[in-house]
Amino acid sequence: MTPERALALSYSPTGTSAAAARRLASVFTHDPEAVDTTRHPVALELAPQDLVVLGAPVHDAGLPREMAAHLSGIRGTFTPAVLVVTYGSRSFGTALQDLDTWARRQGFLPFAGFALAGPHSQLTAAPCAGPATLSDGQEARLGTFARSALETLDRAETVFDLPGFEPPLGPALPDHPERDVKTSCDPDLCIGCGACPAACPRQCIPAEEPYLTNLRRCNGCGACVRICPVGARELEPETALAAIRASLGLDGAARGE
């Protein structure tokens, strides 16, 4: 079957999941439509003749808690779906299973899924870095997966001929130092430009006082750090970041990077 259109639908605070979804969608059509739900919820109805690539980051070995609310207005009608989750070379945990469950509940038919390992977003967050991009290795792995998914789609005459998909689980982790990472701001450096409140997917930063952060809501995604033009924001504490580095040094290669 040949879809009439392909959409790259993502929730992507730092941009990696959005880039992965766009890369995959481009294999199914030359001009995919990109829909990013990170900042605001989106309402969308999709048909059986559409195809959607769903992209999401892994937070704490699962999907970000707020993601479901951002995507609650999106529904499919027996719409074929390809799933991709991006993670920082530790473990994708239950993220693919969680995304598969959400997609089926919303009327989609996932037939393929992939967990894309890469640099850990909390360790690569740097001022002025902007949205994350895919490495050559990530591009190559996505390309191999996409060609296999396209062959599966081509063999099906209708959406009901697509095979079932059993999403794998990532390995269990002994600890979760990512949970302790938060963002902070140096008020002496902050110029009040408003970039970080606009970038924050969890509304942790008040627009009228952008040097403040609601630490109860912050999950340390790093979006505000990457967007800050003057380097006023950073992730801390160093003890948690050091624990993440140490775990990657011990077993990062075994987890795909």
Backbone as a ProteinNet text record, in pm:
[ID]
protein_1_A
[PRIMARY]
MTPERALALSYSPTGTSAAAARRLASVFTHDPEAVDTTRHPVALELAPQDLVVLGAPVHDAGLPREMAAHLSGIRGTFTPAVLVVTYGSRSFGTALQDLDTWARRQGFLPFAGFALAGPHSQLTAAPCAGPATLSDGQEARLGTFARSALETLDRAETVFDLPGFEPPLGPALPDHPERDVKTSCDPDLCIGCGACPAACPRQCIPAEEPYLTNLRRCNGCGACVRICPVGARELEPETALAAIRASLGLDGAARGE
[TERTIARY]
83.7	0	87.5	36.4	109.2	27.6	80	3.2	-12.1	-125	-147.6	-62.3	-32.2	57	122.5	238.4	310.1	335	315.6	336	442.6	530.7	627.1	571.5	517	450.7	539.6	576.2	673.3	642	693	707.5	856.7	922.5	1068.8	1128.7	1150.3	1203.5	1338	1429.5	1561.6	1578.7	1481.2	1484.4	1527.1	1586.4	1635.2	1521.1	1416.4	1303.8	1232.9	1222	1161.8	1246	1377.8	1467.3	1456.9	1448.5	1436.6	1304.4	1194.8	1064.7	1063.4	1123.5	1128.9	1212.7	1323.9	1409.8	1335.2	1262.5	1187.6	1073.5	999.6	886.2	930.1	1052.6	1102	1124.4	1133.7	1148.7	1015.6	905.7	773.6	715	763	718.2	826.3	834	937.9	910.6	786.2	750.7	662.6	719.6	636.8	597.2	483.3	436.5	488.2	551.3	605.5	511	476.2	388.3	458.4	496.1	566	469.7	444.3	347.8	415.2	544.5	619.9	568	543.6	506	356.5	275.5	130.7	62.1	-47.8	-127	-179.3	-195.5	-241.2	-364	-462.6	-579.6	-566	-580.5	-555.4	-632.5	-698	-767	-698.3	-659.2	-588.3	-668.5	-649.7	-730.2	-649.2	-713.8	-641.2	-538.9	-563.8	-470.5	-353.3	-350.4	-234.8	-133.7	-12.8	86.8	150.9	167.1	226.4	350.5	456.2	575.2	569.5	564.2	553	689.9	740	870.7	861.4	935.6	931.7	1065.9	1102.5	1224.4	1197.6	1302	1292.4	1330.9	1243.6	1271.4	1253.5	1358.2	1348.4	1300	1356.2	1326.7	1180.8	1113.4	977.3	948.8	822.7	784.4	767.1	790.6	764.1	617.8	595.3	459.5	362.6	411.7	323.2	291.5	359.4	342.5	200	137.6	2.4	-96.1	-82.4	-172.4	-151.3	-26.2	3.2	-50.4	-61.9	-105.4	-250.3	-320.4	-453.9	-554.1	-530.8	-622.7	-593.4	-500.1	-462.3	-522.4	-595.8	-661.5	-643.1	-629.9	-624.1	-748	-769.7	-876.2	-811.1	-766.5	-689.8	-572.8	-505.4	-395	-264.4	-192.3	-64.6	37.4	117.5	211.6	345.7	450.9	586.9	631.6	691.3	729.1	880.5	926.1	1068.1	1083.5	1167	1201.7	1352.3	1393.8	1536.2	1581.4	1700.5	1748.2	1899.4	1947.9	2088.4	2179.2	2166.8	2258.8	2260.2	2160.6	2150.8	2045	1920.3	1816.1	1689.7	1616.5	1487.6	1374.7	1404.5	1306.8	1174.7	1065.2	930.8	880.1	966.7	919.3	850.9	909.3	845.3	711.9	707.4	581.1	477.1	518.7	425.8	372.7	460.6	418.8	325.3	352.4	265.1	126.5	122.5	-5.7	-84.9	-17.6	-86.5	-139.5	-55.5	-94.2	-217.5	-219.5	-335.1	-460.9	-445.6	-561	-619.4	-533.3	-578.1	-622.3	-623.3	-674.6	-570.6	-442.4	-335.9	-303.1	-237.9	-195.7	-43.6	31.2	177.7	220.4	309.6	359.8	512	579.2	725.1	767.6	878.4	927.2	1076.4	1138.3	1284.1	1323.9	1423.2	1480.9	1617.9	1632.9	1754	1843.8	1959.3	2055.7	2138.4	2183.1	2265.4	2326	2386.3	2442.9	2335	2369.8	2274.3	2242.4	2113.3	2074.3	2116.3	2117.1	2156.1	2306.5	2383.9	2528.9	2571.5	2485.2	2520.2	2450.9	2372.2	2304.2	2406.1	2410.2	2505.4	2437.3	2470.4	2408.9	2431.3	2330	2332.7	2342.8	2328.9	2342.1	2224.1	2106.9	1989.3	1938	1840.7	1785.7	1892.9	1884.7	1981.7	1967.2	2076	2076.1	2122	2095	2133	2277.2	2348.7	2483.9	2478.2	2591	2596	2557.1	2602	2567.1	2418.6	2356.8	2212.4	2137	2181.4	2119.3	2125.2	2240.4	2257.5	2166.1	2155.9	2071	1923.6	1884.3	1746.3	1717	1813.5	1794.3	1772	1850.6	1835.5	1698.3	1658.1	1526.5	1414.5	1427	1321.6	1300.6	1409.5	1395.3	1320.6	1347.8	1276.1	1127.8	1096.4	957	884.7	954.8	894.3	863.1	952	926.6	802.5	788.1	670.1	543.2	548.4	431.6	400.2	501.6	480.6	416.3	442.5	386.7	238.6	191.2	51.2	-38.2	-153.2	-249.3	-339	-372	-451.4	-387.8	-435.5	-381.4	-400.8	-502.8	-530.9	-438.8	-355.2	-255.2	-122	-110.2	15	35.7	160.2	185.1	172.4	154.9	155.5	295.5	302.7	431.9	442	546.9	571	688.6	662.4	772	861.2	991.6	1083.4	1096.5	1151.9	1185.1	1334.6	1372	1512.3	1557	1687.2	1736.9	1706.2	1688.6	1664.3	1791.8	1775.4	1889.4	1894.9	2015.4	2025.7	1995.8	2014.4	1986.6	1942.1	1889.9	1834.7	1881.7	2008.7	2056.8	1990.8	1932.5	1862.9	1751.4	1691.5	1580	1622.8	1749.2	1797.1	1842.7	1852.5	1905.2	1797.3	1833.7	1744.1	1820.5	1747.7	1812.3	1817.4	1920	1930.4	1971.9	1953.9	1985.1	2065.5	2167.6	2244.8	2174.1	2109.8	2034.5	2122.1	2249.9	2339.2	2368.5	2354.4	2377.5	2248.4	2135	2008	1974	1935.1	1899	1747.6	1672.8	1526.8	1473.3	1540.4	1499	1371.1	1336.2	1213.8	1229.4	1351.6	1372.3	1344.3	1389.2	1374.4	1229.9	1149.2	1009	936.6	970.6	906.4	951	1074.5	1127.5	1084.9	1053.8	1026.7	895.1	898	774.2	685.4	737.4	660.7	620.3	640.7	604.3	666.3	795.8	867.7	922.3	929.1	999.1	898.9	875.3	779.4	832.2	748.6	790.8	829	762	789.6	915.9	959	1082.2	1161	1220.3	1279.5	1406.1	1455.1	1570.8	1529.5	1398.1	1347.3	1310	1299.9	1261.5	1177.8	1067	986.5	1051.7	1130.5	1208	1121.1	1000.7	911.6	863.9	849.5	803.5	919.1	1035.2	1148.8	1194.3	1213.7	1267.3	1406	1469.3	1606.7	1624.4	1527.4	1537.9	1648.4	1681.8	1789.7	1748.1	1618	1573.1	1608.9	1592.8	1621	1769.7	1852.7	1997.3	2041.2	1988.6	2028.5	1985.8	1875.5	1822.3	1878.8	1939.6	1984.8	2098.6	2083	2184.6	2305.1	2298.5	2408.1	2470.2	2427.2	2485.3	2445.5	2326.5	2283.7	2230.6	2188.8	2127.3	2220.9	2212.4	2290.4	2215.3	2257	2199.4	2288.7	2226.4	2297.6	2209.2	2262.6	2396.5	2499.6	2623.8	2731.7	2741.1	2701.6	2708.6	2620.4	2499.3	2410	2463.1	2515	2570.8	2692.5	2774.1	2890.2	2848.3	2739.5	2689.8	2642.3	2580.1	2537.5	2659.5	2760.6	2883.4	2948.4	2954.1	3017.8	2943	2809.8	2732.5	2750	2761.9	2784.1	2923	3020	3154.7	3163.9	3079	3083.1	3006.2	2887.5	2805.1	2740.2	2782.8	2721.1	2735.2	2851	2872.9	2775.3	2746.2	2653.1	2511.6	2482.4	2346.9	2330.2	2426.9	2403.3	2479.5	2574.4	2644.2	2794.2
-118.9	0	124.3	228.9	355.7	463.4	521.7	624.8	749.7	818.6	943.5	1056.1	1051.1	1148.8	1085.9	1137.7	1091.8	1210.7	1190.2	1296	1253.5	1345.7	1327	1398	1322.1	1376.4	1352	1458.1	1439.9	1525.4	1477	1556.1	1556.2	1674.2	1674.9	1802.1	1806	1926.9	1973.4	1881.8	1923.8	1905.2	1845.6	1837.7	1705	1615.1	1489.1	1400.7	1387.7	1302.7	1358.6	1490.1	1552.4	1524.4	1534.3	1507.4	1361.7	1270	1128	1099.5	1158.9	1137.3	1191.9	1309.8	1366.2	1278.9	1227.4	1141.2	1017.6	954.4	835.1	867.5	974.2	1009.3	1040.6	1092.7	1127.9	1005.7	886	763.4	723.8	760.8	721.8	823.2	945.5	1048.7	1154.9	1219.1	1319.9	1448.8	1470.9	1596.7	1569.9	1510.6	1481.8	1609.2	1602.3	1713.2	1693.8	1795.4	1786.6	1855.3	1785.2	1838.8	1818.9	1928.5	1922.9	1967.5	1879.2	1908.2	1953.3	1981.7	2006.7	2127.4	2237.1	2360.4	2368.9	2315.6	2329.2	2200.7	2161.1	2047.8	2073.3	1966.1	1975	1886.5	1933.7	1854.3	1810.7	1680.3	1628.2	1498.1	1481.6	1357.9	1297.4	1170.5	1103.8	984.8	953.2	853	726.2	617.8	494.7	512.3	605.8	624.4	715.8	766.3	841.2	745.4	795.2	723.6	822.9	783.6	874.1	810.3	890.4	850.8	923.8	849.9	907.5	907.4	1026.3	1038.5	1094.9	1035.5	1081.7	1054.8	1136.6	1110.7	1017.5	955	872	956.9	963.3	1030.6	929.1	906.9	816.8	678.6	628	494	476.8	586.4	581.6	707.9	731.7	853.2	968.4	1093	1208	1209.4	1238.5	1230.6	1326.2	1444.7	1544.7	1519	1422.5	1399.1	1358.3	1275.2	1228	1343.5	1444.4	1559.8	1638.7	1650.2	1725.5	1654.8	1522.2	1445.7	1397.4	1436.3	1381.5	1418.4	1527.1	1568.8	1507.1	1415	1351.8	1212.6	1185.1	1055.6	1001.4	869.2	800.9	716.7	675.9	580.9	468.2	365.5	256.7	312.9	411.2	478.5	406.6	359.4	291	385.8	331.1	414.3	343.9	424.2	381.3	457.3	387.9	448.1	462.8	573.8	590.8	665.3	611.8	680	702.5	815.5	848.5	852	796.3	788.7	805.3	841.3	875.5	760.7	649.9	536.4	464.9	489.1	410.9	301.6	337.9	239.5	311.6	251.6	309.2	251.8	154.4	105.4	63.9	121.8	88.3	185.9	276.6	386	337.3	238.4	188.1	121.3	45.6	-16.7	88.7	191.9	298.7	371.9	398.6	469.3	382.5	253.1	160.3	156.6	152.1	150.8	277.6	393.6	519.8	522.4	482.1	489.4	403.2	283.4	195.1	250.6	308.5	368.7	485.3	554	669.3	633.2	504.3	462.7	436.4	428.1	400.6	251.3	206.7	68.2	63.8	61.2	53.2	-80.5	-75	-198.2	-208.4	-104.7	-107.6	-4	-29.5	64.9	50.3	158.6	161	249	203.4	283.2	331.2	462.5	521.6	573.1	510.1	554.8	670.6	755.2	869.2	936.1	1052.9	1126.3	1161.7	1156.1	1186.3	1335.2	1369.1	1509.8	1597.6	1542.5	1623.8	1651.6	1565.1	1585.4	1672.6	1687.7	1766.1	1901.4	1933.8	2063.2	2175.2	2265.4	2376.9	2501.9	2620.4	2744.8	2764.7	2816.8	2850.5	2727.8	2607.1	2486.9	2471.1	2522.7	2509.3	2366.5	2335.8	2200.4	2098.4	1981.1	1875.2	1821.8	1775.9	1715.6	1570.6	1492.9	1352.8	1337.1	1244	1212.3	1124.2	1107.4	1019.8	877	831.9	697.7	681.1	781.7	775.9	778.1	861.6	867.3	730.3	664.5	534.6	429.6	427.8	329.4	352.8	478.6	509.8	469.5	491.6	456.1	306.7	225.2	80.5	37.3	91.7	59.8	106	226.6	282.6	198.2	151	68.3	-61.6	-119.2	-240.7	-211.7	-98.1	-61.3	-34.4	27.6	56.2	-72.8	-170.7	-299.7	-366.4	-357.4	-412.6	-344.3	-213	-138.2	-174.1	-189.1	-220	-357	-450.2	-584.9	-591.5	-490.8	-490.6	-424.8	-486.9	-427	-326.2	-354.9	-263.5	-255.4	-163.1	-149.2	-276.7	-356.4	-476.7	-592.6	-573.4	-673.5	-648.7	-536.5	-505.5	-600.3	-643.2	-736.7	-669.5	-750.4	-697	-656	-573.3	-522.4	-546.8	-616.6	-642.7	-556.6	-441.9	-352.2	-414.7	-405.6	-462	-371.4	-428.5	-353.9	-325.9	-206.2	-178.5	-240.6	-258.2	-319.8	-235.8	-303.5	-233.5	-162.9	-47	30	22.9	14.6	6.4	137.6	250.9	380.6	478.3	592.6	691.3	831.9	863.2	997.2	1108.1	1075.5	1176.2	1244.7	1172.4	1228.2	1348.5	1352.4	1458.3	1583.5	1577.5	1690.1	1796.9	1920.1	2034.5	2146.8	2250.5	2365.7	2481.5	2563.5	2684.9	2799.6	2921.2	3040	3138.3	3197.1	3303.4	3436.6	3495.8	3619	3734.5	3730.9	3837.7	3830.8	3710.5	3694.3	3705.5	3673.1	3671.3	3810	3814	3941	3953	3853.9	3861.2	3855.2	3782.6	3780.9	3701.6	3610.3	3532.1	3402.5	3370.8	3248.7	3123.4	3120.9	2998.4	2971	3071.4	3040	2982.9	3033.8	2985.5	2844	2807.8	2675.8	2567.2	2604.3	2504.4	2431.4	2299.4	2225.9	2204.5	2232.1	2206.9	2335.6	2450.7	2580.6	2597.7	2568.7	2580.8	2721.1	2803.7	2931.5	3044.9	3131.5	3241	3346.5	3385.9	3482.6	3616.2	3654.5	3784.7	3782.5	3662.2	3647.9	3526.9	3537.4	3420.3	3367.6	3435.6	3385.3	3287.5	3264.9	3170.1	3038.3	2930.9	2800.3	2727.4	2670.3	2585.1	2447.1	2419.7	2296	2173	2190.5	2076	2025.7	2116.8	2078.6	2041.6	2101	2081.2	1935.2	1877.9	1742	1740	1857.9	1863	1826.5	1856.3	1816.3	1890.9	2012.4	2088.4	2181.6	2188.4	2274.6	2420.7	2467.1	2607.8	2638.2	2541	2561	2577.5	2492.3	2495.1	2624.8	2684.6	2802.3	2932.5	2931.5	3055.6	3119.6	3244.8	3307.7	3361.8	3365.7	3426.3	3330.1	3205.3	3107.7	3126.5	3182.5	3206.4	3079.9	2981.8	2861.8	2741.7	2653.8	2530.8	2422.5	2298	2185.4	2149.9	2111.2	2072.9	1973.5	1906.3	1919.5	1837.1	1872.9	1802.4	1656.8	1628.9	1490.4	1397.6	1443.8	1362.3	1348.8	1458.3	1453.4	1361.2	1364.4	1276.9	1130.2	1101.3	963.9	914.5	1002.7	965.1	935.5	1023	1000.8	867.7	837.8	714.4	592.2	597.2	482.7	462.7	571.5	560.4	504.4	543	492.6	343.4	292.2	149.8	65.5	111.7	24.6	94.6	215.3	286.7	213.8	151.8	83.4	-34	-100.7	-214.3	-169.7	-42.1	7.7	75.7	62.6	101.5	221.4	277.9	399	383.7
0	0	0	-59.6	-67.5	3	110.1	181.8	96.7	115	42.4	98.3	227.9	289.4	411.6	447.1	565.6	657.6	786.1	884	985	1018.2	1125.3	1247.6	1339.9	1457.6	1579.1	1649.6	1756.7	1878.7	1991.8	2113.8	2139.6	2134.1	2125.2	2184.8	2317	2380.2	2324.9	2294.2	2245.6	2095.2	2027	1881.9	1823.4	1901.4	1845.4	1796.3	1875.2	1835.3	1712.8	1704.2	1586.1	1461.9	1475.7	1362.1	1319.1	1415.7	1382.8	1311.3	1359	1296.2	1153.1	1133.7	998	905.8	956.9	874.9	829.6	919.4	882.7	787.3	815.2	729.5	587.2	571.5	437.5	349.9	412.2	334.5	270.3	334.2	285.5	187.8	192.3	97.8	85.9	-28.8	-49.9	27.6	64.3	129.7	252	360	477.3	550.7	616	698.4	840.3	897.5	1033	1131.1	1238.2	1342.2	1476.3	1541.9	1670	1779.9	1874.6	1980.4	2110.4	2107.2	2230.2	2307.3	2239.4	2308.7	2335.9	2242.3	2256.3	2210.4	2275.4	2227	2085.9	2011.3	1872.9	1855.2	1779.4	1744.1	1598.9	1575.4	1441	1423.1	1306.3	1272.4	1150.3	1161.5	1053	1002.3	873.2	805.4	778.1	732.6	701	589.1	500	388.1	423.5	547.6	596.4	659.2	680.4	759.4	854	979.9	1076.8	1137.5	1150.8	1225.2	1358.4	1467.6	1601.5	1667.1	1702.6	1764.7	1905.2	1999.8	2138.8	2206	2304.9	2381.2	2498	2546.2	2665.6	2786.2	2884.5	3011	3122.4	3199.9	3315	3271.3	3161.3	3108.8	3065.9	3032.6	2982.6	2902.7	2874.3	2803.2	2902	2857.9	2944.7	2989.4	3116.7	3170.6	3101.8	3063.2	3005	2858.5	2798.2	2655	2619.8	2702.6	2673	2660.1	2746.6	2739.7	2611.5	2567.3	2445.2	2320.8	2327.4	2211.1	2220.8	2326.2	2349.9	2241	2169	2063.5	1927.6	1921.3	1794.4	1789	1682.5	1668.4	1528	1522.6	1394	1373.5	1250.4	1216.9	1138.4	1210.1	1149	1068.3	1126.7	1057.8	1087.5	984.6	1009.5	1072	1164.6	1238.7	1253.8	1244.6	1273.9	1398	1493.8	1621.2	1630.8	1688.8	1717	1848.9	1937.5	2061.7	2062.1	2115.3	2120.6	2266	2291.2	2429.2	2434.2	2551.4	2567.8	2600.3	2527.6	2535.2	2669.9	2756.3	2880.3	2863.2	2855	2827.9	2784.7	2689.3	2650.8	2735.3	2822	2918	2855	2905.3	2856.9	2751.1	2702.6	2617.7	2490.6	2422	2299.7	2331.4	2438.9	2478.3	2513.9	2585.8	2624.3	2501.6	2404.5	2283.8	2200.9	2195.6	2124.5	2188.8	2321.8	2393	2365.4	2373.5	2346.5	2203.5	2106.9	1965.8	1938.3	1991.8	1968.4	2033.9	2150.6	2219.5	2140	2063.5	1986.1	1844.3	1810.2	1680.3	1575	1614.4	1519.1	1517.1	1408.6	1394.5	1377.9	1487.7	1476.2	1415.8	1317.5	1256.1	1261.1	1312.4	1324.1	1427	1494.5	1594.7	1614.9	1659.5	1671.7	1789.7	1865.7	1973.8	1928	1915.1	1858.9	1970.3	1989.4	2089.5	2035	2126.1	2086.2	2207	2188.3	2301.5	2403.5	2529.5	2636.1	2635.5	2627.1	2609.5	2726.7	2848.4	2963.9	2965.4	2902.6	2898.6	2781.5	2682.5	2563.7	2559.3	2664.1	2667	2684.7	2589.1	2593.3	2540.2	2594.9	2547.2	2397.3	2332.2	2188.8	2099.2	2154.7	2072.1	1976.7	2016.3	1931.7	1930	1845.2	1839	1804.4	1865.5	1840	1697.6	1642.2	1508.9	1519.8	1415.8	1414.6	1368.2	1429.5	1385.5	1261.1	1195.2	1077.4	1114.9	1232.5	1276.2	1299.5	1360.2	1381.6	1249.3	1155.8	1023.6	955.8	965.9	901.3	963.8	1098.5	1164.3	1132.5	1128.4	1091.8	947.7	858.3	718.8	700.6	770.7	762.2	812.5	928.1	983	890	834.9	750.1	624.4	565.5	445.2	475.5	592.5	631.8	653.2	720.1	742.9	611	516	385.5	310.5	319	254.5	315.1	446.9	512.7	463.1	451	402.5	257.9	174.9	33.5	13.6	104.4	90.3	128.3	200.1	244.6	140	114.3	21.2	93.8	218.6	300	439.1	522.6	658.1	739.7	705.3	782.6	745.7	643.1	606.9	677.3	747.5	815.6	933.5	957.5	1067	1202.6	1304.9	1439	1481.5	1583	1630.5	1779.8	1820.8	1961.7	2007.8	2070.7	2109.2	2215.8	2198.7	2298.2	2420.3	2526.1	2647	2649.1	2696.6	2719.8	2850.3	2869.7	2993.1	3116.2	3228	3353.9	3399	3461.1	3511.2	3663.5	3718.7	3864.5	3935.4	3865.4	3926.4	3819	3862.7	3770.4	3808.9	3788.6	3825.4	3744.3	3627.7	3547.8	3625.3	3719.4	3795.6	3880.2	3915.6	4005.3	3930.8	3797.7	3721.1	3703.7	3733.9	3718.8	3649.2	3609.1	3547.7	3646.5	3631.4	3712.4	3622	3672.6	3593.4	3677.5	3618.1	3681.8	3653.2	3752.9	3727	3681.2	3712.4	3668.8	3519	3462.2	3318.5	3236.7	3298.5	3226.5	3171.7	3043.2	2978.9	2959.1	3009.5	3000.6	2860.2	2770.9	2629.7	2606	2698.2	2683.8	2606.8	2565.8	2487.6	2569.1	2695.9	2775.1	2816.7	2857.4	2885.4	2763.2	2645.7	2523.4	2488.9	2527.4	2492.7	2589.7	2713.9	2817.2	2790.4	2774.6	2746.2	2867.8	2987.3	3109	3181.5	3117.2	3175.6	3314.5	3323.2	3450.6	3474.1	3367.2	3374.7	3352	3451	3432.6	3335.5	3241.4	3139.8	3200.9	3310.5	3371.5	3458.8	3497.7	3576.9	3525.3	3406.9	3341.5	3407.2	3509.9	3583.9	3693.4	3709.6	3808.4	3740	3820.7	3769.2	3873.4	3831.1	3917.5	3919.5	4022.6	4027.6	4048.3	4102	4116.4	3980.2	3885.8	3752.8	3659.2	3679.7	3589.5	3589.9	3470.5	3461.3	3397.3	3388.3	3340.1	3194.7	3109.5	2968.2	2894.5	2939.3	2877.5	2766.2	2734.9	2625.2	2650.2	2775	2805.8	2798.3	2833.9	2826.7	2681.9	2595.1	2454	2385.6	2431.2	2363	2417.3	2537.5	2600.8	2521.1	2476.5	2391	2466.8	2600.7	2677.5	2778.7	2777.7	2868.9	3013.5	3038	3175.4	3242.8	3163.3	3220.6	3210.2	3309.8	3309.1	3384.4	3362.5	3433.9	3552	3661.7	3782.2	3861.1	3963.2	4020.7	3944.7	3959.8	3892.8	3938.6	4061.3	4110.1	4026.2	3990.7	3908.8	3766.7	3710.4	3576.2	3571.7	3677.2	3683.7	3690.3	3761.9	3770.7	3634.2	3556.4	3421.6	3335.3	3341.6	3263.7	3299.5	3427.2	3471.5	3418.5	3419.2	3372.2	3222.2	3148	3003.8	2975.8	3056.1	3036.5	3058.9	3151.5	3183.1	3082	3041.2	2958.5	2839.6	2807.1	2696.1	2564.1	2540.3	2413.6	2397.6	2506.9	2499.5	2470.6	2492.1	2472.6	2337.1	2249.6	2111.2	2061.5	2136.8	2088.7	2108.9
[MASK]
+++++++++++++++++++++++++++++++++++++++++++++++++++++++++++++++++++++++++++++++++++++++++++++++++++++++++++++++++++++++++++++++++++++++++++++++++++++++++++++++++++++++++++++++++++++++++++++++++++++++++++++++++++++++++++++++++++++++++++++++++++++++++++++++++

